[in-house]
Amino acid sequence: MRRSKRLVLLSKFLSDNPNRIFTLKFFGEKYDAAKSSISEDLNIIKDAFYEGGEGVLETIPGAAGGVRFRIKRPKEEIENFILGLCSVLSDRSRIIPGGYLYMTDIIFSPEYSSRIGEIFAQIFVEEEPSCVLTVETKGIPLALMTAKALGVPLVVARRDSRVTEGPSVNISYVSGSSQRIQNMALPTRALSKNARVLIVDDFMKGGGTARGMMELVRQFGAEVVGVAVLVTTALPVEKLVKNYISLMVLEKIDAETGQIILKPLKFQNDKEGF
């Protein structure tokens, strides 16, 4: 196979399998090429990914080492994307009865959800999550795309246990917004004791659902390494969870005037992946 073709296939393979380690031997056998040729190819791809703002190709030393691609977009590109998303969601036609904001089309859009998932992954990749957890709501597409960008499994908590999933851990929690008691369940085989869990959700008002997921994780003896939310409300200021990152803050929604005020997250430090 000519190098030009191999470079295309290698680039696509790495992009399709982020955050996973592959050896030179693996690529040599896959593309029927010498390790030295593969090494040269990877150096070319590494420079192209970096210069194009697509991500970084890391070399992992040691007997079990190899190369790993991680998505890493420029800070300005991400901020512009979120700003554009704020603009789209601020259209007055998105206000629905009860003073709610319609976001379903954005969340279920492969274009938007994949970009949002990549941003969440970039922010939390250094925390080395071993899985992504969400609850069976509209946040599933965002959580799935985050899991894909991290190269880890997705785990979905349900509102009630299912006999088809075997024994489950069940908890009750208080919703932060409605103050109602809700139920949440997760099969016992879904999480290991040493799992490092990234929680992803589409919307947060009081933080009750996120805190419920955190409690569920603790029941397994696992660890929550972060909470990522697409949109949070400015009020109440005090959420039931403290450490979370939200890409947008809904400061105001007025059904009478049609005014929607959404503010984007400003990336300020290395903790946020930059």
Secondary structure, 3 states (H helix, E strand, C coil): CCHHHHHHHHHHHHHHCCCCEECHHHHHHHHCCCHHHHHHHHHHHHHHHHHCCCEEEEEECCCCCEEEEEECCCHHHHHHHHHHHHHHHCCHHHEECCCEECCHHHHCCHHHHHHHHHHHHHHHHHHCCCEEEEECCCCHHHHHHHHHHHCCCEEEEECCCCHHHCCEEEEEEECCCCCCEEEEEEECCCCCCCCEEEEEEEEECCCHHHHHHHHHHHHCCCEEEEEEEEEEECCCCCCCCCCCEEEEEEEEEECCCCEEEEEECCCCCHHHCC
